[in-house]
């Protein structure tokens, strides 16, 4: 890498140390200390322990950052250290549990440390004595996690149910994911890592590992386990900045999870969400389900109306209820949205059940701009309430495919 170099040098105090030099190119680059050819290692025994290392900045800016990775895209995220002192060895002690709280998965560590100068221009620093130190009282709860998501997965084989057509008059396929292969396509999808509650007082911590591919399916697995201060884990995927579109038909074939407090959703946010926030960005819920009511799904829109939050229809009203004892868990269904300049229309298995007119009213302008997709399974929250003793974990949402069609102009 032309932006960073490293070599072994002799230090008058320490003897042989590693020296890292950032070039004047002004490009971000870091030093990775990988776990070796054997691949990821399980460091769960170091829960409640520390990661310790010594740094001396010999020239340039004293600001230092570090992180630990657990197989991309799993990471602790950037961890800002106190500034080093020029030409003085500074010892750093980072609590492992602080890294776990930022999303680190101790069972699959593939870099012992990644470290770089925060300003990364014409900075030289030395590194010595990197070590992970276990807590003498043991690792605590982090050593008692379940096996990783997907371990021993067995296809529950829901009833085949409905299959969407592969084409529609006047439309052509603009984008799709059939979830073929072994690894999620991160050129199309972002995997969120956070435990911020989703703005709804949800109880889960979202982790990349809880979304995986098996047998041509995307599986989002909600689990009951202690992780980063939360009692549940799950996954949330978005196409933000990777696939965003305006108008079209969206078909998603899926089988939903079930159980009190389980809240799956296939939905969209306006692409301008980072700039304007919610609800100004607009939100289109293609389908939501409450696990304790697994025979009914809901379609909803949210927006800002004259400075106030607005939605249609009201929470818990309408929806599409199945009859004859059927539910959305035991069988695949196709959830569709047809988004036109003048109207949104929701379908289940090709049957329309809800419409919302998009007029020229300025308050509805959000729905005439680009949106991105979001797939997630929340646990708990304001609407579904918390799980109870009847809820069985793990719960999975199985997604067979997502297809976006747009007007072909034929």
BELPELIN-V900421 format. One record per residue. N is the residue number from 1. RES is the residue in one small letter. PHI is phi in whole degrees, 0 to 359 (none if undefined). PSI is psi in degrees with one decimal (NA if undefined). D_CENTER is the distance of its C-alpha to the mean C-alpha in Angstrom with 2 decimals. Layout:
[[N | RES | PHI | PSI | D_CENTER] [N | RES | PHI | PSI | D_CENTER]]
//
This chain:
[[1 | x | none | 124.4 | 29.45] [2 | x | 287 | -9.1 | 31.92] [3 | x | 265 | -10.3 | 29.99] [4 | x | 208 | 142.9 | 30.23] [5 | x | 226 | 156.3 | 32.84] [6 | x | 215 | 152.3 | 33.54] [7 | x | 199 | 162.0 | 36.69] [8 | x | 274 | 132.3 | 38.56] [9 | x | 227 | 166.5 | 41.12] [10 | x | 261 | 127.1 | 43.68] [11 | x | 252 | 139.7 | 43.30] [12 | x | 297 | -27.9 | 46.44] [13 | x | 267 | -38.9 | 44.83] [14 | x | 254 | -14.2 | 42.35] [15 | x | 85 | -136.0 | 43.79] [16 | x | 282 | 125.2 | 41.36] [17 | x | 226 | 170.7 | 37.93] [18 | x | 263 | 127.5 | 35.14] [19 | x | 251 | 130.9 | 35.38] [20 | x | 244 | 127.9 | 32.52] [21 | x | 238 | 121.8 | 33.59] [22 | x | 270 | 134.7 | 31.56] [23 | x | 283 | 179.3 | 33.52] [24 | x | 273 | 11.5 | 34.53] [25 | x | 287 | -18.4 | 32.26] [26 | x | 73 | 26.7 | 29.74] [27 | x | 251 | 135.5 | 26.77] [28 | x | 294 | 130.7 | 23.87] [29 | x | 204 | 149.2 | 24.24] [30 | x | 225 | 162.4 | 23.84] [31 | x | 267 | 124.5 | 25.59] [32 | x | 254 | 127.2 | 23.68] [33 | x | 256 | 97.5 | 25.43] [34 | x | 282 | 162.9 | 24.10] [35 | x | 280 | -10.7 | 24.77] [36 | x | 109 | 179.4 | 27.11] [37 | x | 295 | -19.2 | 27.81] [38 | x | 288 | -12.3 | 27.05] [39 | x | 89 | -161.0 | 23.32] [40 | x | 300 | 148.0 | 20.82] [41 | x | 237 | 154.2 | 22.63] [42 | x | 270 | 110.8 | 22.12] [43 | x | 248 | 27.3 | 22.70] [44 | x | 297 | -21.8 | 21.98] [45 | x | 293 | -12.5 | 25.66] [46 | x | 264 | 7.5 | 24.97] [47 | x | 305 | 140.8 | 23.05] [48 | x | 68 | 5.7 | 24.95] [49 | x | 266 | -158.8 | 26.46] [50 | x | 223 | 153.8 | 26.41] [51 | x | 250 | 121.6 | 25.75] [52 | x | 236 | 144.3 | 28.93] [53 | x | 195 | 161.8 | 30.31] [54 | x | 241 | 138.8 | 32.98] [55 | x | 228 | 139.6 | 32.88] [56 | x | 228 | 121.0 | 35.81] [57 | x | 273 | 123.9 | 35.51] [58 | x | 260 | -18.8 | 38.66] [59 | x | 196 | 150.5 | 38.17] [60 | x | 94 | -164.8 | 35.86] [61 | x | 286 | 139.3 | 33.33] [62 | x | 274 | 2.5 | 32.65] [63 | x | 283 | 130.0 | 28.99] [64 | x | 233 | 141.1 | 26.78] [65 | x | 235 | 158.7 | 23.04] [66 | x | 209 | 168.1 | 21.43] [67 | x | 201 | 173.3 | 18.31] [68 | x | 229 | 136.5 | 17.77] [69 | x | 254 | 152.4 | 15.57] [70 | x | 226 | 51.6 | 14.67] [71 | x | 75 | 110.7 | 14.40] [72 | x | 311 | 135.5 | 12.28] [73 | x | 266 | 15.3 | 9.45] [74 | x | 287 | 129.3 | 9.81] [75 | x | 199 | 161.3 | 11.83] [76 | x | 284 | -14.0 | 13.47] [77 | x | 78 | 166.7 | 13.17] [78 | x | 294 | 135.3 | 16.57] [79 | x | 240 | 115.9 | 19.17] [80 | x | 276 | 126.2 | 22.23] [81 | x | 263 | 158.1 | 25.52] [82 | x | 298 | 145.0 | 28.83] [83 | x | 303 | 138.4 | 30.97] [84 | x | 286 | 166.7 | 33.14] [85 | x | 255 | 130.5 | 36.91] [86 | x | 304 | 128.5 | 38.70] [87 | x | 62 | 22.3 | 40.71] [88 | x | 229 | 133.5 | 39.96] [89 | x | 289 | 127.4 | 37.88] [90 | x | 242 | 129.4 | 35.16] [91 | x | 265 | 128.4 | 33.56] [92 | x | 249 | 139.7 | 29.93] [93 | x | 232 | 114.2 | 28.56] [94 | x | 250 | 125.8 | 24.81] [95 | x | 290 | 125.4 | 23.84] [96 | x | 301 | -38.1 | 21.53] [97 | x | 295 | -25.8 | 20.15] [98 | x | 291 | -34.6 | 19.20] [99 | x | 289 | -39.5 | 17.04] [100 | x | 298 | -39.7 | 15.54] [101 | x | 296 | -20.2 | 14.85] [102 | x | 264 | 3.9 | 12.72] [103 | x | 118 | 2.8 | 10.51] [104 | x | 290 | 134.0 | 13.25] [105 | x | 256 | 107.3 | 13.94] [106 | x | 292 | -18.7 | 17.74] [107 | x | 279 | -6.7 | 18.43] [108 | x | 217 | 54.3 | 17.41] [109 | x | 283 | 127.2 | 18.56] [110 | x | 239 | -0.6 | 19.62] [111 | x | 224 | 124.3 | 20.74] [112 | x | 294 | -32.6 | 23.02] [113 | x | 195 | 145.4 | 22.57] [114 | x | 240 | 129.6 | 21.69] [115 | x | 218 | 144.4 | 24.01] [116 | x | 201 | 160.8 | 25.26] [117 | x | 283 | 128.6 | 27.41] [118 | x | 300 | -35.7 | 25.46] [119 | x | 271 | -16.6 | 27.96] [120 | x | 42 | 36.6 | 28.23] [121 | x | 224 | 118.4 | 31.57] [122 | x | 53 | 40.3 | 34.83] [123 | x | 244 | 137.1 | 33.65] [124 | x | 235 | 129.7 | 34.85] [125 | x | 221 | 158.6 | 33.89] [126 | x | 247 | 147.9 | 34.80] [127 | x | 232 | 136.7 | 32.77] [128 | x | 210 | 151.7 | 34.38] [129 | x | 60 | 48.5 | 34.04] [130 | x | 282 | 127.6 | 30.32] [131 | x | 205 | 146.9 | 29.83] [132 | x | 264 | 131.0 | 27.56] [133 | x | 241 | 124.1 | 29.66] [134 | x | 285 | 153.2 | 29.30] [135 | x | 281 | 129.9 | 30.17] [136 | x | 296 | -19.9 | 33.68] [137 | x | 267 | 5.8 | 32.83] [138 | x | 99 | 170.2 | 30.05] [139 | x | 277 | -11.0 | 26.26] [140 | x | 74 | -151.5 | 25.87] [141 | x | 294 | -23.8 | 23.11] [142 | x | 296 | -20.2 | 20.72] [143 | x | 274 | -4.9 | 23.21] [144 | x | 248 | 22.9 | 23.14] [145 | x | 288 | 160.3 | 19.64] [146 | x | 292 | 167.8 | 19.51] [147 | x | 302 | 154.4 | 19.44] [148 | x | 304 | 150.4 | 16.09] [149 | x | 307 | 141.3 | 14.23] [150 | x | 89 | -10.1 | 16.23] [151 | x | 297 | 123.9 | 19.37] [152 | x | 65 | 23.9 | 22.36] [153 | x | 300 | 136.2 | 20.49] [154 | x | 236 | 127.0 | 23.15] [155 | x | 298 | 120.8 | 22.79] [156 | x | 288 | -9.3 | 23.89] [157 | x | 48 | 64.1 | 25.45] [158 | x | 302 | 157.9 | 25.33] [159 | x | 305 | 140.7 | 28.32] [160 | x | 304 | -43.7 | 28.01] [161 | x | 66 | -146.8 | 28.53] [162 | x | 275 | 144.4 | 28.29] [163 | x | 241 | 131.8 | 27.64] [164 | x | 284 | 150.1 | 27.13] [165 | x | 300 | 155.7 | 29.65] [166 | x | 269 | -6.0 | 28.64] [167 | x | 208 | 158.9 | 30.39] [168 | x | 222 | 140.4 | 31.68] [169 | x | 302 | 132.5 | 34.80] [170 | x | 82 | 0.8 | 34.20] [171 | x | 235 | 152.5 | 30.59] [172 | x | 230 | 152.4 | 29.17] [173 | x | 291 | 121.0 | 25.82] [174 | x | 263 | -31.9 | 23.75] [175 | x | 194 | 148.1 | 20.43] [176 | x | 200 | 163.4 | 19.07] [177 | x | 219 | 118.5 | 16.99] [178 | x | 265 | -1.7 | 18.98] [179 | x | 58 | 41.7 | 16.55] [180 | x | 272 | 140.4 | 19.50] [181 | x | 113 | -168.4 | 19.34] [182 | x | 254 | -18.6 | 17.71] [183 | x | 228 | 137.1 | 14.55] [184 | x | 299 | 139.3 | 11.86] [185 | x | 282 | 101.8 | 13.09] [186 | x | 280 | 0.3 | 11.01] [187 | x | 285 | -21.3 | 13.83] [188 | x | 254 | -27.6 | 12.61] [189 | x | 237 | 141.2 | 8.83] [190 | x | 258 | 141.5 | 6.09] [191 | x | 249 | 114.6 | 2.99] [192 | x | 283 | 147.4 | 2.08] [193 | x | 229 | 104.2 | 5.01] [194 | x | 189 | 162.7 | 7.57] [195 | x | 230 | 40.4 | 10.30] [196 | x | 274 | 1.6 | 11.82] [197 | x | 84 | 1.9 | 12.70] [198 | x | 63 | 15.3 | 11.48] [199 | x | 75 | 5.4 | 15.07] [200 | x | 233 | 16.6 | 16.42] [201 | x | 60 | 36.4 | 17.07] [202 | x | 289 | 161.5 | 14.55] [203 | x | 254 | -6.2 | 14.88] [204 | x | 269 | 160.6 | 11.68] [205 | x | 253 | 124.8 | 9.54] [206 | x | 278 | 128.3 | 5.85] [207 | x | 229 | 147.3 | 5.95] [208 | x | 297 | -35.0 | 5.52] [209 | x | 294 | -20.5 | 9.02] [210 | x | 279 | 0.8 | 8.84] [211 | x | 242 | 128.0 | 8.34] [212 | x | 205 | 166.0 | 11.55] [213 | x | 253 | 137.6 | 14.61] [214 | x | 211 | 130.4 | 18.02] [215 | x | 51 | 42.4 | 21.21] [216 | x | 76 | 19.8 | 19.91] [217 | x | 234 | 145.6 | 17.19] [218 | x | 271 | 125.0 | 13.44] [219 | x | 247 | 125.7 | 12.98] [220 | x | 252 | 117.5 | 10.36] [221 | x | 251 | 119.5 | 12.08] [222 | x | 264 | 129.6 | 12.63] [223 | x | 231 | 151.1 | 14.85] [224 | x | 264 | 105.8 | 17.40] [225 | x | 198 | 150.5 | 17.35] [226 | x | 279 | 123.4 | 17.79] [227 | x | 205 | 125.0 | 15.03] [228 | x | 51 | 42.0 | 14.90] [229 | x | 82 | 3.0 | 17.21] [230 | x | 246 | 158.5 | 15.59] [231 | x | 259 | -0.1 | 17.20] [232 | x | 219 | 151.3 | 14.38] [233 | x | 233 | 155.5 | 11.03] [234 | x | 198 | -162.2 | 8.70] [235 | x | 218 | 151.5 | 5.40] [236 | x | 220 | 125.7 | 4.07] [237 | x | 244 | 145.3 | 4.72] [238 | x | 222 | 159.2 | 7.16] [239 | x | 255 | 19.1 | 10.37] [240 | x | 305 | 131.2 | 11.13] [241 | x | 67 | 2.7 | 13.95] [242 | x | 241 | -43.3 | 13.98] [243 | x | 218 | 112.3 | 15.44] [244 | x | 227 | 143.4 | 17.00] [245 | x | 208 | 163.1 | 20.19] [246 | x | 233 | 120.4 | 22.99] [247 | x | 71 | 151.0 | 24.78] [248 | x | 143 | -170.8 | 24.90] [249 | x | 242 | 130.1 | 24.37] [250 | x | 246 | 125.6 | 21.07] [251 | x | 244 | 128.0 | 21.49] [252 | x | 229 | 119.3 | 18.86] [253 | x | 261 | 122.2 | 20.38] [254 | x | 207 | 157.6 | 18.72] [255 | x | 242 | 130.7 | 19.84] [256 | x | 269 | 156.7 | 18.44] [257 | x | 285 | 175.2 | 18.12] [258 | x | 217 | 163.7 | 20.91] [259 | x | 118 | 143.9 | 22.10] [260 | x | 310 | 128.1 | 22.72] [261 | x | 85 | 1.9 | 19.76] [262 | x | 263 | 131.3 | 17.17] [263 | x | 224 | 83.5 | 15.64] [264 | x | 281 | 150.7 | 13.95] [265 | x | 208 | 139.5 | 13.52] [266 | x | 238 | 111.9 | 13.59] [267 | x | 207 | -175.4 | 14.14] [268 | x | 216 | 149.3 | 14.44] [269 | x | 236 | 151.5 | 14.80] [270 | x | 299 | 139.7 | 17.46] [271 | x | 296 | -19.2 | 16.74] [272 | x | 272 | 13.4 | 18.76] [273 | x | 307 | -43.6 | 16.47] [274 | x | 299 | -28.2 | 16.13] [275 | x | 272 | -40.4 | 19.93] [276 | x | 251 | -16.9 | 21.17] [277 | x | 79 | -177.8 | 18.66] [278 | x | 253 | 139.7 | 18.60] [279 | x | 266 | 6.2 | 20.74] [280 | x | 304 | -31.2 | 22.51] [281 | x | 290 | -24.0 | 19.82] [282 | x | 84 | 146.5 | 20.34] [283 | x | 220 | 132.5 | 18.08] [284 | x | 239 | 112.2 | 18.85] [285 | x | 269 | 105.8 | 17.79] [286 | x | 295 | -43.3 | 18.71] [287 | x | 200 | 135.9 | 18.64] [288 | x | 229 | 154.2 | 17.90] [289 | x | 216 | 142.2 | 19.52] [290 | x | 263 | 124.0 | 20.63] [291 | x | 302 | -27.9 | 20.87] [292 | x | 280 | -4.2 | 24.34] [293 | x | 225 | 62.2 | 25.47] [294 | x | 280 | 10.3 | 24.19] [295 | x | 255 | 8.8 | 26.98] [296 | x | 222 | 134.9 | 25.88] [297 | x | 240 | 161.2 | 23.07] [298 | x | 231 | 143.4 | 22.82] [299 | x | 244 | 139.5 | 22.36] [300 | x | 210 | 153.5 | 22.29] [301 | x | 234 | 146.5 | 22.34] [302 | x | 231 | 142.2 | 21.99] [303 | x | 201 | 177.9 | 23.69] [304 | x | 257 | 127.4 | 25.98] [305 | x | 238 | 108.6 | 29.64] [306 | x | 53 | 41.3 | 32.26] [307 | x | 84 | -1.8 | 29.99] [308 | x | 247 | 153.6 | 28.92] [309 | x | 291 | 138.6 | 25.88] [310 | x | 222 | 152.3 | 26.73] [311 | x | 208 | 159.6 | 25.44] [312 | x | 213 | 135.5 | 26.97] [313 | x | 285 | -176.9 | 27.85] [314 | x | 296 | 152.9 | 28.01] [315 | x | 306 | 128.2 | 25.51] [316 | x | 82 | -2.5 | 26.40] [317 | x | 263 | 158.2 | 29.08] [318 | x | 69 | -134.6 | 29.57] [319 | x | 85 | 179.5 | 27.02] [320 | x | 239 | 109.5 | 27.98] [321 | x | 260 | 133.1 | 29.53] [322 | x | 278 | 158.7 | 30.57] [323 | x | 242 | 173.9 | 34.08] [324 | x | 67 | 27.0 | 35.99] [325 | x | 77 | 7.4 | 33.68] [326 | x | 281 | 160.2 | 30.83] [327 | x | 216 | 172.4 | 27.14] [328 | x | 271 | 4.8 | 23.79] [329 | x | 265 | -42.2 | 22.80] [330 | x | 275 | -5.5 | 25.70] [331 | x | 213 | 144.8 | 25.77] [332 | x | 288 | 142.0 | 23.74] [333 | x | 225 | 158.2 | 24.01] [334 | x | 252 | 120.0 | 23.26] [335 | x | 256 | 124.0 | 21.76] [336 | x | 231 | 149.8 | 22.90] [337 | x | 228 | 129.1 | 23.15] [338 | x | 253 | 116.0 | 25.97] [339 | x | 247 | 109.8 | 25.49] [340 | x | 243 | 172.2 | 28.75] [341 | x | 298 | -25.6 | 30.25] [342 | x | 248 | -8.2 | 32.10] [343 | x | 199 | 147.5 | 30.13] [344 | x | 249 | 136.9 | 26.98] [345 | x | 222 | 131.3 | 27.71] [346 | x | 256 | 143.2 | 25.73] [347 | x | 226 | 148.9 | 26.70] [348 | x | 236 | 123.4 | 26.27] [349 | x | 52 | 41.6 | 27.85] [350 | x | 80 | 2.2 | 29.61] [351 | x | 252 | 123.2 | 31.18] [352 | x | 289 | 138.6 | 30.71] [353 | x | 225 | -5.4 | 30.22] [354 | x | 202 | 140.5 | 29.25] [355 | x | 226 | 149.8 | 30.10] [356 | x | 218 | 121.2 | 29.52] [357 | x | 280 | 131.0 | 31.76] [358 | x | 257 | 104.9 | 30.50] [359 | x | 268 | -174.7 | 33.66] [360 | x | 280 | 1.7 | 34.65] [361 | x | 305 | 130.3 | 34.07] [362 | x | 300 | -27.4 | 32.36] [363 | x | 294 | -21.5 | 30.13] [364 | x | 258 | 12.3 | 28.47] [365 | x | 298 | -25.5 | 28.05] [366 | x | 303 | -31.5 | 24.25] [367 | x | 275 | 7.8 | 24.39] [368 | x | 243 | 27.2 | 26.29] [369 | x | 230 | 173.7 | 23.66] [370 | x | 291 | 147.0 | 20.63] [371 | x | 231 | 162.9 | 17.37] [372 | x | 235 | 159.3 | 13.96] [373 | x | 273 | 149.1 | 12.21] [374 | x | 222 | 129.5 | 9.39] [375 | x | 239 | 128.7 | 9.08] [376 | x | 203 | 161.9 | 8.27] [377 | x | 235 | 109.7 | 10.62] [378 | x | 272 | 159.4 | 11.57] [379 | x | 236 | 122.9 | 14.36] [380 | x | 74 | -170.9 | 17.23] [381 | x | 123 | 172.8 | 17.59] [382 | x | 299 | -37.5 | 20.51] [383 | x | 276 | -53.8 | 21.07] [384 | x | 281 | -20.1 | 20.76] [385 | x | 78 | 178.5 | 21.92] [386 | x | 275 | 156.2 | 21.17] [387 | x | 299 | 158.3 | 21.51] [388 | x | 228 | -169.6 | 25.06] [389 | x | 296 | -16.7 | 27.17] [390 | x | 276 | -15.0 | 27.06] [391 | x | 282 | 129.4 | 23.30] [392 | x | 253 | 129.1 | 22.71] [393 | x | 242 | 154.2 | 19.65] [394 | x | 286 | 155.9 | 17.75] [395 | x | 243 | 143.4 | 16.98] [396 | x | 230 | 141.7 | 15.39] [397 | x | 257 | 125.6 | 14.68] [398 | x | 255 | 122.5 | 16.19] [399 | x | 245 | 118.5 | 15.78] [400 | x | 280 | -43.4 | 18.75] [401 | x | 196 | 160.7 | 18.31] [402 | x | 227 | 131.1 | 17.44] [403 | x | 226 | 133.8 | 20.29] [404 | x | 242 | 121.2 | 21.08] [405 | x | 251 | 146.6 | 24.80] [406 | x | 228 | 157.3 | 26.64] [407 | x | 306 | 131.5 | 30.33] [408 | x | 269 | -13.7 | 32.32] [409 | x | 79 | 9.4 | 35.36] [410 | x | 289 | NA | 37.66]]
//
